[in-house]
Amino acid sequence: MIDIPTLETERLRLTALTERHFNDYAAMLADPESTRWIGDGLPLDRTNAWRSLAMLIGHWQLRGYGMWALELKDTGEFIGRAGLLHPEGWPDVEMGWMLKPDHRHHGYATEAGAIILDYAWNQLQLQRVISLVRVGNEASDRVAERLGGEHIEDIDFFGSDNHVFAYYPPHRELRRHAFA
């Protein structure tokens, strides 16, 4: 089994998703506001929430990276998920996030995204990460922009229109010139 690292920010702990998160995770995925912009946009029952959790945990084993549980450092409360995914059929490594309703609009997605991108550049040595943001999800558009994402195109992804935001390592220009 892969050892999933724990990352910390000023307010958040990004830790391995485990069975102890399941009840909160299932409740989040049962909420139509939480799933509105994800997948087919429909809430999930507990069986499909379990499958989702298992896929996210298994992604670490298959790819060496994945989604973390987001917990508040001061209380340990589960507030959502964030991380990197690249399942079969995805156009590139995607950084995504989902927060429980009462934890939105507090800057947590941006805070988590910044440390996830740092991990992508410095631990995984990735040269690009994207976020797929469904058209109309203005809050996630703003998060992607705050994280330095460049809106590079719009694509149809599994039947819905999505903005594609691309992120690049801060040192990419230096590397490009070093090999020129």
Contacts in CASP RR format, 6 or more apart in sequence:
PFRMAT RR
TARGET T0000
AUTHOR 0000-0000-0000
METHOD contacts of the structure
MODEL  1
MIDIPTLETERLRLTALTERHFNDYAAMLADPESTRWIGDGLPLDRTNAW
RSLAMLIGHWQLRGYGMWALELKDTGEFIGRAGLLHPEGWPDVEMGWMLK
PDHRHHGYATEAGAIILDYAWNQLQLQRVISLVRVGNEASDRVAERLGGE
HIEDIDFFGSDNHVFAYYPPHRELRRHAFA
1 61 0 8 1.000
2 60 0 8 1.000
2 61 0 8 1.000
2 64 0 8 1.000
4 15 0 8 1.000
4 16 0 8 1.000
4 60 0 8 1.000
4 68 0 8 1.000
5 119 0 8 1.000
5 123 0 8 1.000
6 13 0 8 1.000
6 14 0 8 1.000
6 15 0 8 1.000
6 16 0 8 1.000
7 13 0 8 1.000
7 14 0 8 1.000
7 68 0 8 1.000
7 115 0 8 1.000
7 116 0 8 1.000
7 119 0 8 1.000
8 14 0 8 1.000
8 73 0 8 1.000
8 115 0 8 1.000
9 73 0 8 1.000
9 111 0 8 1.000
9 112 0 8 1.000
9 114 0 8 1.000
9 115 0 8 1.000
10 73 0 8 1.000
10 111 0 8 1.000
11 72 0 8 1.000
11 73 0 8 1.000
11 74 0 8 1.000
11 108 0 8 1.000
11 111 0 8 1.000
12 70 0 8 1.000
12 71 0 8 1.000
12 72 0 8 1.000
12 73 0 8 1.000
12 79 0 8 1.000
12 108 0 8 1.000
12 111 0 8 1.000
12 112 0 8 1.000
12 115 0 8 1.000
13 70 0 8 1.000
13 71 0 8 1.000
13 72 0 8 1.000
13 73 0 8 1.000
13 76 0 8 1.000
14 68 0 8 1.000
14 69 0 8 1.000
14 70 0 8 1.000
14 71 0 8 1.000
14 82 0 8 1.000
14 83 0 8 1.000
14 112 0 8 1.000
14 115 0 8 1.000
14 116 0 8 1.000
15 68 0 8 1.000
15 69 0 8 1.000
15 71 0 8 1.000
16 57 0 8 1.000
16 60 0 8 1.000
16 68 0 8 1.000
16 69 0 8 1.000
17 25 0 8 1.000
17 53 0 8 1.000
17 56 0 8 1.000
17 57 0 8 1.000
17 67 0 8 1.000
17 68 0 8 1.000
17 69 0 8 1.000
17 81 0 8 1.000
18 57 0 8 1.000
18 69 0 8 1.000
21 53 0 8 1.000
21 69 0 8 1.000
21 78 0 8 1.000
22 49 0 8 1.000
22 50 0 8 1.000
22 53 0 8 1.000
24 78 0 8 1.000
24 80 0 8 1.000
24 100 0 8 1.000
25 49 0 8 1.000
25 52 0 8 1.000
25 53 0 8 1.000
25 69 0 8 1.000
25 78 0 8 1.000
25 80 0 8 1.000
25 81 0 8 1.000
26 44 0 8 1.000
26 46 0 8 1.000
26 49 0 8 1.000
26 50 0 8 1.000
26 53 0 8 1.000
27 100 0 8 1.000
28 34 0 8 1.000
28 80 0 8 1.000
28 98 0 8 1.000
28 100 0 8 1.000
29 35 0 8 1.000
29 43 0 8 1.000
29 44 0 8 1.000
29 48 0 8 1.000
29 49 0 8 1.000
29 52 0 8 1.000
30 43 0 8 1.000
30 44 0 8 1.000
30 45 0 8 1.000
30 46 0 8 1.000
30 49 0 8 1.000
31 43 0 8 1.000
31 100 0 8 1.000
31 101 0 8 1.000
32 42 0 8 1.000
32 43 0 8 1.000
33 101 0 8 1.000
34 43 0 8 1.000
34 98 0 8 1.000
34 99 0 8 1.000
34 100 0 8 1.000
34 101 0 8 1.000
35 41 0 8 1.000
35 42 0 8 1.000
35 43 0 8 1.000
35 44 0 8 1.000
36 137 0 8 1.000
37 133 0 8 1.000
37 134 0 8 1.000
37 137 0 8 1.000
37 140 0 8 1.000
38 98 0 8 1.000
39 158 0 8 1.000
39 160 0 8 1.000
40 158 0 8 1.000
44 52 0 8 1.000
55 87 0 8 1.000
56 66 0 8 1.000
56 67 0 8 1.000
56 81 0 8 1.000
56 85 0 8 1.000
59 65 0 8 1.000
59 66 0 8 1.000
59 67 0 8 1.000
59 85 0 8 1.000
59 87 0 8 1.000
60 66 0 8 1.000
63 86 0 8 1.000
65 83 0 8 1.000
65 84 0 8 1.000
65 93 0 8 1.000
65 119 0 8 1.000
65 120 0 8 1.000
65 124 0 8 1.000
66 83 0 8 1.000
66 84 0 8 1.000
66 85 0 8 1.000
67 81 0 8 1.000
67 82 0 8 1.000
67 83 0 8 1.000
67 84 0 8 1.000
67 85 0 8 1.000
67 96 0 8 1.000
68 81 0 8 1.000
68 82 0 8 1.000
68 83 0 8 1.000
68 112 0 8 1.000
68 116 0 8 1.000
69 78 0 8 1.000
69 80 0 8 1.000
69 81 0 8 1.000
70 78 0 8 1.000
70 79 0 8 1.000
70 80 0 8 1.000
70 81 0 8 1.000
70 82 0 8 1.000
70 97 0 8 1.000
70 99 0 8 1.000
70 108 0 8 1.000
70 112 0 8 1.000
71 77 0 8 1.000
71 78 0 8 1.000
71 79 0 8 1.000
72 79 0 8 1.000
78 100 0 8 1.000
79 99 0 8 1.000
79 100 0 8 1.000
79 103 0 8 1.000
79 108 0 8 1.000
80 97 0 8 1.000
80 98 0 8 1.000
80 99 0 8 1.000
80 100 0 8 1.000
80 103 0 8 1.000
81 97 0 8 1.000
81 98 0 8 1.000
82 95 0 8 1.000
82 96 0 8 1.000
82 97 0 8 1.000
82 98 0 8 1.000
82 109 0 8 1.000
82 112 0 8 1.000
82 113 0 8 1.000
82 116 0 8 1.000
83 95 0 8 1.000
83 96 0 8 1.000
83 97 0 8 1.000
83 112 0 8 1.000
83 113 0 8 1.000
83 116 0 8 1.000
84 93 0 8 1.000
84 94 0 8 1.000
84 95 0 8 1.000
84 96 0 8 1.000
84 116 0 8 1.000
84 119 0 8 1.000
84 120 0 8 1.000
84 124 0 8 1.000
84 129 0 8 1.000
85 93 0 8 1.000
85 94 0 8 1.000
85 96 0 8 1.000
86 92 0 8 1.000
86 93 0 8 1.000
86 94 0 8 1.000
91 130 0 8 1.000
91 132 0 8 1.000
91 155 0 8 1.000
91 157 0 8 1.000
91 164 0 8 1.000
92 128 0 8 1.000
92 129 0 8 1.000
92 130 0 8 1.000
93 120 0 8 1.000
93 126 0 8 1.000
93 128 0 8 1.000
93 129 0 8 1.000
93 130 0 8 1.000
94 129 0 8 1.000
94 130 0 8 1.000
94 131 0 8 1.000
94 132 0 8 1.000
95 113 0 8 1.000
95 116 0 8 1.000
95 117 0 8 1.000
95 120 0 8 1.000
95 129 0 8 1.000
95 130 0 8 1.000
95 131 0 8 1.000
95 167 0 8 1.000
96 131 0 8 1.000
97 109 0 8 1.000
97 112 0 8 1.000
97 113 0 8 1.000
97 140 0 8 1.000
97 143 0 8 1.000
99 108 0 8 1.000
99 109 0 8 1.000
104 139 0 8 1.000
105 139 0 8 1.000
109 140 0 8 1.000
109 143 0 8 1.000
110 143 0 8 1.000
110 146 0 8 1.000
110 147 0 8 1.000
113 143 0 8 1.000
113 147 0 8 1.000
114 147 0 8 1.000
117 129 0 8 1.000
117 147 0 8 1.000
117 167 0 8 1.000
120 126 0 8 1.000
120 129 0 8 1.000
120 167 0 8 1.000
120 169 0 8 1.000
121 169 0 8 1.000
121 170 0 8 1.000
121 171 0 8 1.000
126 169 0 8 1.000
127 168 0 8 1.000
127 169 0 8 1.000
127 172 0 8 1.000
128 166 0 8 1.000
128 167 0 8 1.000
128 168 0 8 1.000
129 166 0 8 1.000
129 167 0 8 1.000
130 164 0 8 1.000
130 165 0 8 1.000
130 166 0 8 1.000
130 167 0 8 1.000
131 140 0 8 1.000
131 144 0 8 1.000
131 149 0 8 1.000
131 164 0 8 1.000
131 165 0 8 1.000
131 167 0 8 1.000
132 155 0 8 1.000
132 157 0 8 1.000
132 162 0 8 1.000
132 163 0 8 1.000
132 164 0 8 1.000
133 140 0 8 1.000
133 141 0 8 1.000
133 144 0 8 1.000
133 162 0 8 1.000
133 163 0 8 1.000
133 165 0 8 1.000
134 140 0 8 1.000
134 160 0 8 1.000
134 161 0 8 1.000
134 162 0 8 1.000
134 163 0 8 1.000
135 154 0 8 1.000
135 160 0 8 1.000
135 161 0 8 1.000
135 162 0 8 1.000
135 163 0 8 1.000
141 151 0 8 1.000
141 163 0 8 1.000
141 165 0 8 1.000
144 151 0 8 1.000
144 163 0 8 1.000
144 165 0 8 1.000
145 151 0 8 1.000
145 165 0 8 1.000
147 167 0 8 1.000
148 165 0 8 1.000
148 167 0 8 1.000
149 165 0 8 1.000
149 166 0 8 1.000
149 167 0 8 1.000
150 165 0 8 1.000
150 166 0 8 1.000
150 167 0 8 1.000
150 168 0 8 1.000
151 163 0 8 1.000
151 164 0 8 1.000
151 165 0 8 1.000
152 164 0 8 1.000
152 165 0 8 1.000
152 166 0 8 1.000
153 164 0 8 1.000
154 161 0 8 1.000
154 162 0 8 1.000
154 163 0 8 1.000
154 164 0 8 1.000
155 161 0 8 1.000
155 162 0 8 1.000
155 164 0 8 1.000
156 162 0 8 1.000
169 175 0 8 1.000
END
